[in-house]
Every structure is written in structure tokens, then in C-alpha cells.
Amino acid sequence: MTRTTCCVIGGGPAGIVLGLLLARCGVEVTVLEKHRDFLRDFRGDTVHPSTLRLLDELGLSEEFSRLPQRRLDRARLPVGVEGRWVTLADFTQLPAPYDHIAMVPQWDLLDLLAGAAAEEPGFTLRMNTEATSFIEEGGRINGVRYRTRDGETGEIRATITVACDGRDSLARGLSRLGLRDFSAPMDVQWFRLPRHDDDPDGGIGRMSEGRFSLLIDRGDYYQAAAIIPKGTDSQNRSHPLEEFNETLVRQFPWLEGHSLVADWDDVKLLDVRVDRLHRWHTPGLLCIGDAAHAMSPVGGIGINLAIQDAVATARHLQAPLRRGRVTREDVAAVQRRREPVTVLVQGFQRVAHRRVILPALEGRLDLRSAEPPVPLRVVEHLPWARRVPAYFLGYGALRERPPAAAMR
């Protein structure tokens, strides 16, 4: 049996950021990650202005700048049939140097954060270690049981356990937390497409033919997404792959002549969910990030939200954890702080599902028409209006500052 002050389940962005912040505040923390490394494709690779600012506050911006990355300055939609573009969000209007979204492989970001955390004497990262059940005694969670990839089993007891293990979190098996599920009309197929130097840059969306596709500039390739009606992935895969590629060329004509998707195995499915727990906590346990609220990929803000959850958690819990006693009020304060933001963002995503995604998938919204919808024309003719979505996507509705003890 091992003892720690804070046991964090999940070594994603929220879990590693929380571990780093708490360790810098003098709290003993152990992070459990079930995989042997951070190498997973098509995880969220967006580092938003709020996270860029956090890295700066933690003294990690110089190391971060050395990571391979692509700068995303704007999000655009091609409209009409004459090569017309509308800029939806212009991040360059945000205060420098946090005036862009950095596209960085998530494993590189996690390696950077984990390396910084490893410099703290109270931080432990256990890879290949999966939390299998909670240690529950007298109605309180007192840690977790785990199993390693080599078959070793054991227990880690903790003053507080924080679930950062995503929307399939171990904590979601606790019925007393409750779950509110909002149906999503879509799933997402992720894949890569080659990009040439003279191809369009930035983030590019296309709505036509009852399809909604997105290209994200990653330098020599696009990270591509095909948004499809919920539950239709297997039906799509029953069709010849050539049809899939032909549709992409019709949506993005400059792809003609490129080597596109070669095998259906190269197309990965994201089962989109939008939900949140009624209660994020129970004695001895707190849920944050996707464990507390699964987000739609609309806006690409799920990672930003999860990291901000971690920052708020560290700020609220670092003092109680140093004292060795965390009360119900301490963990409830985290939910009170972060739940309104979650409700707001999920509300925005649900409106986008209803007003944009569903009409696009049903063929009722086609931006090849001569004139774009009124909201797009407003953004096109009023450049200052591009700052509003840029700020919302970049910082969210509420900015969190890390504990002073964690800043460098």
C-alpha cells in the first residue's frame, strides 16, 4: 500500500497540470496514467491563449516555444462559388503574445509539463498504472486500487482523489454523482490529409452537400474532420473509399491531385457526447475535465476548459491539502466556480448543434450559395466582431490564475 496526499487519475492535460501546480505548492501528489506513454493520435492538439498565458506564468513558455508547432491565427469559411472567404475569428486581435492558437502534438505538451513536474520532490507519475476501483470506507473515497500493465496490483490511499480520466471515468460508475446527458446530432471522423505550401492555411470549414468538414493547418498536413450524422460511421464505411475522397475534393478543390485517404483504418471515429455530472464530488473525490463534463468538439475548447478546471482546483485545494484536511465545502467550491462556465459553453455548443451542425448535415445550410447568412455577413463587414469569437475560443468565459506558489 502507498500513501499520498492527492491521487490524480488520468495523465491528460488536466491531470498533469493539476499535478504540476499542486507539487509546486508543496503538496505530495501521485498521477496515475494507464498508458505507457502519451502517444495517442487525434487527441486535442490545440493550445489556446489561456494555456499559452498559463505556460508563461509557470516559466515554461521558452521551453514550449521550442516544441514543433503551427500557429493558427484565424478560423475561416469559404462561401459562394468564387473563392470568397469569411473570417469567423481573428486571434491576432487578442493581446500579444497570446494572440494565436498553437497547434502542438499533445504528447509533446504533456512531456513538457510532466518533465517540469518531475523536478518537484513531491510529484510522482506512474505510467502503465490503471485505477480499477475506489477504496470506499464509511461513505468516503480514501484512494484507489490499481493494476499495472505487468499485472501488479495494489492500493494508493489519499486525502483526496481527483478524477481526470475523461468521459469514461471510473467515477461515472458512482450513481450518487448523477449524470445529465444532452443528445448530440453528430459524430466526427478524424484523419490526415497532405498539405502543400500553396494550399490555404489556418482553420478552414466547409458546409455543402449535406456535409460539414473541417481542415486544420498542421504545416505539411491537415488534421481533418468529417462531421457525420450520429451513428452513421459504419454505414459510411460500407461505401467505397473513393466516394469519401471525391466528396473531399468537391468541398476543398485544391485537394485535387493530392494523395488523400488510403484506407478506412486511417479514419478514426470520435463518438461525440455532451453531458455533465449533477455533482462533481463526493467525500474524498472530485471530478474535473471530461470526467465531470464531456464536451462537444465544437470550438475545440474542451482541453482549454479542462486545464482551467485544473488551475481552479489547485487554487482552491492547495491550502487545505497542505493542512492535510479537505472538507466538503473545499471541493464544492471548485464545482461552484467552474460549473457556470461549463453550462455556458455546453449551451453554446448545443445551440451550434441545433442551428449549424444539424441544418448542415440535413442539407438545409449550404454555404455555396451566392450570399452567406446574415451573421457571417456581419462578421465579414465589421472586423471588430471577429474579436468576440476569438476571445471566447481563446480564453473562455472565465480566466483562472494559478496559485502564487506555483508561478515562476
C-alpha positions as CSV (number, residue, x, y, z in Angstrom):
1,M,0.0,0.0,0.0
2,T,1.2,3.5,-0.9
3,R,0.1,6.8,0.8
4,T,-0.1,10.2,-0.9
5,T,-1.9,13.4,-0.3
6,C,-3.6,13.8,-3.7
7,C,-4.1,10.9,-6.1
8,V,-4.9,12.1,-9.6
9,I,-6.4,9.6,-12.0
10,G,-5.5,10.3,-15.6
11,G,-2.4,11.8,-17.2
12,G,-4.0,14.0,-19.7
13,P,-3.7,17.8,-19.8
14,A,-6.0,18.4,-16.7
15,G,-4.3,15.7,-14.7
16,I,-0.7,16.7,-15.4
17,V,-1.4,20.4,-15.0
18,L,-3.1,19.7,-11.6
19,G,-0.2,17.5,-10.5
20,L,2.4,20.2,-11.5
21,L,0.6,23.0,-9.8
22,L,0.0,21.1,-6.5
23,A,3.5,19.8,-6.4
24,R,4.9,23.4,-6.8
25,C,2.7,24.4,-3.9
26,G,4.3,21.7,-1.7
27,V,1.6,19.1,-1.9
28,E,2.5,15.4,-2.4
29,V,0.7,14.2,-5.5
30,T,0.7,11.0,-7.5
31,V,-0.7,10.9,-11.0
32,L,-1.8,7.5,-12.5
33,E,-1.7,7.1,-16.3
34,K,-2.8,3.7,-17.7
35,H,-0.8,4.0,-20.9
36,R,3.0,3.6,-21.2
37,D,3.4,7.0,-22.9
38,F,1.4,9.9,-24.1
39,L,1.4,9.0,-27.8
40,R,-2.2,8.9,-29.0
41,D,-3.2,10.3,-32.4
42,F,-6.1,12.8,-32.9
43,R,-6.2,13.9,-29.3
44,G,-6.8,17.6,-28.9
45,D,-3.7,19.4,-30.0
46,T,-4.9,23.0,-29.5
47,V,-3.1,25.2,-27.0
48,H,-5.3,28.2,-26.5
49,P,-4.3,31.7,-25.4
50,S,-5.4,31.0,-21.9
51,T,-3.0,28.0,-21.8
52,L,-0.2,30.0,-23.5
53,R,-0.6,32.5,-20.7
54,L,-0.5,29.8,-18.1
55,L,2.7,28.3,-19.5
56,D,4.2,31.8,-19.3
57,E,3.2,32.2,-15.7
58,L,4.7,28.9,-14.9
59,G,8.0,29.8,-16.5
60,L,7.6,27.3,-19.3
61,S,7.0,29.5,-22.3
62,E,10.6,29.3,-23.6
63,E,10.7,25.5,-23.5
64,F,7.2,25.4,-25.1
65,S,8.4,27.7,-27.9
66,R,10.9,25.0,-28.9
67,L,8.3,22.4,-29.5
68,P,7.2,21.6,-33.1
69,Q,4.1,23.7,-33.6
70,R,1.9,25.5,-36.1
71,R,0.4,28.9,-35.4
72,L,-3.3,29.3,-36.0
73,D,-4.2,33.0,-36.4
74,R,-7.7,32.8,-37.8
75,A,-10.6,30.5,-38.5
76,R,-12.2,30.9,-41.9
77,L,-15.1,29.6,-44.0
78,P,-15.1,29.5,-47.9
79,V,-18.5,30.8,-49.1
80,G,-20.1,31.1,-52.5
81,V,-18.6,29.7,-55.7
82,E,-16.0,32.3,-56.5
83,G,-13.3,31.6,-53.9
84,R,-14.8,34.1,-51.3
85,W,-13.6,33.6,-47.7
86,V,-15.2,34.8,-44.4
87,T,-13.0,35.1,-41.3
88,L,-15.0,33.9,-38.3
89,A,-12.4,34.5,-35.6
90,D,-9.2,36.6,-35.8
91,F,-6.9,35.7,-33.0
92,T,-4.4,38.4,-33.9
93,Q,-6.8,40.9,-32.4
94,L,-6.1,39.5,-29.0
95,P,-3.3,40.9,-26.8
96,A,0.2,39.7,-27.8
97,P,1.9,37.4,-27.2
98,Y,-1.2,35.2,-26.6
99,D,-2.7,36.2,-30.0
100,H,-3.0,32.8,-31.6
101,I,-3.8,29.1,-31.0
102,A,-0.7,26.9,-31.1
103,M,-1.2,23.5,-32.7
104,V,1.2,21.3,-30.8
105,P,1.2,17.4,-30.6
106,Q,-0.4,16.8,-27.3
107,W,2.2,14.2,-26.3
108,D,4.9,16.9,-26.6
109,L,2.9,19.3,-24.4
110,L,2.4,16.5,-21.8
111,D,6.0,15.5,-21.9
112,L,7.0,19.2,-21.2
113,L,4.5,19.5,-18.3
114,A,5.4,16.1,-16.8
115,G,9.1,17.0,-17.1
116,A,8.6,20.2,-15.2
117,A,6.5,18.4,-12.6
118,A,9.2,15.8,-12.1
119,E,11.6,18.5,-10.9
120,E,9.3,18.8,-7.8
121,P,10.2,16.5,-4.9
122,G,6.5,15.7,-4.1
123,F,5.5,14.7,-7.6
124,T,5.2,11.1,-8.8
125,L,3.9,10.0,-12.2
126,R,3.1,6.3,-12.5
127,M,2.7,5.2,-16.1
128,N,1.2,1.8,-17.1
129,T,-0.9,2.1,-14.0
130,E,-4.7,1.9,-14.3
131,A,-7.1,2.8,-11.4
132,T,-9.5,-0.1,-11.3
133,S,-11.7,0.7,-8.3
134,F,-12.1,3.2,-5.4
135,I,-11.3,2.4,-1.9
136,E,-14.6,3.4,-0.2
137,E,-14.9,3.2,3.6
138,G,-17.7,4.7,5.6
139,G,-19.1,6.5,2.6
140,R,-15.8,8.2,1.8
141,I,-13.4,7.6,-1.0
142,N,-9.9,7.0,0.5
143,G,-8.0,6.3,-2.6
144,V,-7.9,3.7,-5.4
145,R,-6.9,0.2,-6.2
146,Y,-4.7,-0.1,-9.3
147,R,-3.4,-2.6,-11.7
148,T,-0.2,-2.2,-13.8
149,R,0.4,-3.5,-17.3
150,D,2.6,-6.1,-15.8
151,G,-0.2,-7.4,-13.7
152,E,0.9,-5.9,-10.4
153,T,-2.0,-4.8,-8.2
154,G,-2.1,-2.6,-5.1
155,E,-3.6,0.4,-3.3
156,I,-2.9,4.1,-3.1
157,R,-4.5,5.9,-0.2
158,A,-5.0,9.6,-0.4
159,T,-6.5,12.6,1.4
160,I,-8.3,13.5,-1.9
161,T,-8.7,11.6,-5.2
162,V,-9.2,13.7,-8.3
163,A,-10.7,12.0,-11.4
164,C,-9.2,13.5,-14.6
165,D,-9.7,10.3,-16.6
166,G,-12.1,11.5,-19.2
167,R,-15.7,10.9,-20.2
168,D,-15.4,7.1,-19.4
169,S,-14.1,8.0,-15.9
170,L,-14.1,5.4,-13.2
171,A,-16.1,8.0,-11.1
172,R,-19.0,7.8,-13.5
173,G,-19.8,4.4,-12.1
174,L,-20.8,6.2,-8.8
175,S,-24.6,6.6,-9.2
176,R,-24.8,9.2,-6.5
177,L,-23.0,11.7,-8.7
178,G,-25.8,11.6,-11.3
179,L,-25.4,12.4,-15.0
180,R,-27.3,14.7,-17.3
181,D,-26.9,13.7,-20.9
182,F,-27.6,16.1,-23.8
183,S,-28.0,14.3,-27.1
184,A,-25.6,15.2,-29.8
185,P,-26.6,15.0,-33.5
186,M,-23.2,14.1,-34.8
187,D,-20.0,12.1,-34.6
188,V,-16.6,13.0,-36.0
189,Q,-14.3,11.1,-38.3
190,W,-10.7,12.3,-37.9
191,F,-8.0,11.7,-40.4
192,R,-5.0,13.3,-42.1
193,L,-4.7,14.9,-45.5
194,P,-1.5,16.1,-47.2
195,R,-1.0,19.9,-47.4
196,H,1.2,21.7,-49.9
197,D,2.9,25.0,-49.3
198,D,0.5,26.9,-51.6
199,D,-2.6,25.4,-50.0
200,P,-4.8,27.6,-47.8
201,D,-3.6,27.9,-44.2
202,G,-5.4,28.4,-40.8
203,G,-8.6,26.6,-39.9
204,I,-11.0,26.0,-42.7
205,G,-14.6,24.8,-42.6
206,R,-16.9,23.8,-45.4
207,M,-20.7,23.2,-45.4
208,S,-22.1,21.7,-48.6
209,E,-23.9,18.6,-50.0
210,G,-25.3,17.8,-46.6
211,R,-21.7,17.5,-45.2
212,F,-19.7,19.6,-42.8
213,S,-15.9,19.2,-42.9
214,L,-13.0,21.0,-41.3
215,L,-9.3,21.3,-42.1
216,I,-6.7,22.4,-39.5
217,D,-3.4,23.5,-40.9
218,R,-0.6,21.5,-39.3
219,G,2.2,22.5,-41.7
220,D,2.8,19.7,-44.1
221,Y,-0.6,18.1,-43.5
222,Y,-4.1,19.0,-42.5
223,Q,-5.7,17.5,-39.4
224,A,-9.1,16.9,-41.0
225,A,-12.6,16.2,-39.6
226,A,-15.7,15.0,-41.3
227,I,-18.8,15.7,-39.2
228,I,-21.3,13.0,-39.8
229,P,-24.9,12.3,-38.5
230,K,-24.8,10.4,-35.2
231,G,-24.4,6.7,-35.6
232,T,-23.7,6.6,-39.3
233,D,-20.0,5.7,-39.3
234,S,-20.4,2.0,-40.1
235,Q,-22.8,2.9,-42.9
236,N,-20.2,5.3,-44.4
237,R,-17.5,2.7,-44.2
238,S,-19.7,0.3,-46.3
239,H,-19.2,2.7,-49.2
240,P,-16.1,2.7,-51.4
241,L,-13.3,4.9,-50.0
242,E,-13.1,6.7,-53.4
243,E,-16.5,8.3,-52.8
244,F,-15.2,9.7,-49.5
245,N,-12.2,11.2,-51.2
246,E,-14.3,12.6,-54.1
247,T,-16.5,14.4,-51.6
248,L,-13.5,15.9,-50.0
249,V,-12.2,17.2,-53.4
250,R,-15.6,18.7,-54.1
251,Q,-15.6,20.5,-50.8
252,F,-11.9,21.6,-51.0
253,P,-11.0,21.8,-54.7
254,W,-7.3,22.4,-54.1
255,L,-7.0,18.9,-52.8
256,E,-7.4,17.5,-56.3
257,G,-4.3,15.6,-57.3
258,H,-3.3,15.1,-53.6
259,S,-2.9,11.6,-52.2
260,L,-5.9,11.5,-49.9
261,V,-7.2,8.8,-47.5
262,A,-5.7,5.5,-48.5
263,D,-7.6,3.1,-46.1
264,W,-10.6,3.3,-43.9
265,D,-8.4,2.2,-41.0
266,D,-6.8,5.7,-41.2
267,V,-10.1,7.3,-40.3
268,K,-10.7,7.4,-36.6
269,L,-14.2,7.8,-35.0
270,L,-15.0,10.2,-32.2
271,D,-18.3,9.3,-30.6
272,V,-19.5,12.8,-29.6
273,R,-21.1,13.2,-26.3
274,V,-22.3,16.3,-24.3
275,D,-23.1,15.7,-20.7
276,R,-22.2,16.7,-17.2
277,L,-22.4,15.3,-13.7
278,H,-25.0,16.7,-11.3
279,R,-22.4,16.5,-8.6
280,W,-18.7,16.7,-9.3
281,H,-17.7,15.5,-5.8
282,T,-18.4,13.1,-3.0
283,P,-16.4,12.8,0.2
284,G,-12.8,12.2,-0.7
285,L,-13.4,12.5,-4.5
286,L,-13.5,15.4,-7.0
287,C,-14.1,15.1,-10.8
288,I,-12.9,17.7,-13.3
289,G,-12.4,18.0,-17.0
290,D,-14.2,15.5,-19.2
291,A,-14.8,13.3,-16.1
292,A,-17.1,16.0,-14.9
293,H,-18.4,17.3,-18.2
294,A,-18.0,15.7,-21.7
295,M,-17.8,18.4,-24.3
296,S,-18.6,18.6,-28.0
297,P,-15.6,19.2,-30.3
298,V,-17.4,22.4,-31.5
299,G,-15.0,25.2,-31.0
300,G,-12.1,22.9,-29.9
301,I,-12.4,24.3,-26.3
302,G,-12.7,21.1,-24.3
303,I,-9.0,21.0,-23.5
304,N,-9.0,24.6,-22.6
305,L,-11.9,24.1,-20.2
306,A,-10.3,21.0,-18.6
307,I,-7.0,22.9,-18.0
308,Q,-8.8,25.8,-16.5
309,D,-10.6,23.3,-14.2
310,A,-7.2,22.1,-13.0
311,V,-6.0,25.6,-12.3
312,A,-9.1,26.4,-10.3
313,T,-8.8,23.1,-8.4
314,A,-5.2,23.7,-7.5
315,R,-6.0,27.2,-6.3
316,H,-8.9,26.1,-4.1
317,L,-7.3,22.9,-2.7
318,Q,-3.6,23.6,-2.3
319,A,-4.0,25.2,1.2
320,P,-6.4,22.5,2.6
321,L,-4.1,19.8,1.2
322,R,-1.1,21.3,2.9
323,R,-3.1,21.2,6.1
324,G,-3.9,17.6,5.5
325,R,-7.7,18.0,5.6
326,V,-10.1,18.7,2.7
327,T,-13.7,19.4,3.6
328,R,-16.9,19.0,1.5
329,E,-17.0,22.8,1.3
330,D,-13.5,22.9,-0.3
331,V,-14.4,20.6,-3.1
332,A,-17.8,22.1,-3.6
333,A,-16.1,25.4,-4.1
334,V,-14.5,24.0,-7.3
335,Q,-17.8,23.0,-8.8
336,R,-19.4,26.3,-7.8
337,R,-16.5,28.1,-9.6
338,R,-16.4,26.0,-12.8
339,E,-19.9,24.7,-13.3
340,P,-21.4,28.0,-14.6
341,V,-18.7,28.2,-17.3
342,T,-19.4,24.6,-18.2
343,V,-23.1,25.3,-18.5
344,L,-22.4,28.3,-20.7
345,V,-20.1,26.5,-23.0
346,Q,-22.3,23.5,-23.4
347,G,-25.2,25.8,-24.0
348,F,-23.2,27.5,-26.8
349,Q,-22.3,24.0,-28.2
350,R,-25.9,22.8,-28.1
351,V,-27.1,25.9,-30.0
352,A,-24.4,25.3,-32.6
353,H,-25.6,21.7,-32.9
354,R,-29.1,22.8,-33.4
355,R,-28.6,25.9,-35.6
356,V,-25.5,25.0,-37.6
357,I,-24.5,21.3,-37.4
358,L,-27.9,19.7,-37.8
359,P,-29.0,22.0,-40.7
360,A,-25.7,21.4,-42.4
361,L,-26.0,17.6,-42.1
362,E,-29.6,17.8,-43.4
363,G,-28.6,19.9,-46.4
364,R,-30.5,22.9,-45.2
365,L,-27.4,25.0,-44.7
366,D,-25.1,25.2,-47.8
367,L,-22.5,28.0,-47.9
368,R,-22.0,27.6,-51.7
369,S,-25.0,29.9,-52.1
370,A,-24.3,33.4,-53.5
371,E,-24.8,35.2,-50.2
372,P,-23.7,33.8,-46.8
373,P,-26.2,34.0,-43.9
374,V,-26.6,37.4,-42.2
375,P,-24.4,36.6,-39.1
376,L,-21.5,35.8,-41.5
377,R,-22.1,39.0,-43.4
378,V,-22.0,41.0,-40.2
379,V,-18.6,39.4,-39.2
380,E,-17.3,40.0,-42.7
381,H,-18.1,43.7,-42.8
382,L,-17.4,44.5,-39.1
383,P,-13.8,43.4,-38.4
384,W,-14.1,44.2,-34.7
385,A,-16.8,41.5,-34.5
386,R,-14.2,38.8,-35.2
387,R,-12.6,39.6,-31.8
388,V,-15.6,38.3,-29.8
389,P,-15.5,34.7,-31.0
390,A,-11.7,34.9,-30.9
391,Y,-11.8,35.9,-27.2
392,F,-14.4,33.3,-26.4
393,L,-12.5,30.5,-28.1
394,G,-9.2,31.7,-26.8
395,Y,-10.0,32.4,-23.2
396,G,-13.4,31.0,-22.5
397,A,-15.9,32.8,-20.3
398,L,-13.8,32.9,-17.1
399,R,-10.0,33.1,-16.8
400,E,-8.3,31.3,-13.9
401,R,-5.0,32.2,-12.3
402,P,-2.7,29.6,-10.8
403,P,-1.7,29.7,-7.1
404,A,1.1,32.2,-6.5
405,A,3.3,29.5,-5.1
406,A,3.2,27.7,-8.5
407,M,4.3,30.6,-10.6
408,R,7.9,31.2,-11.7
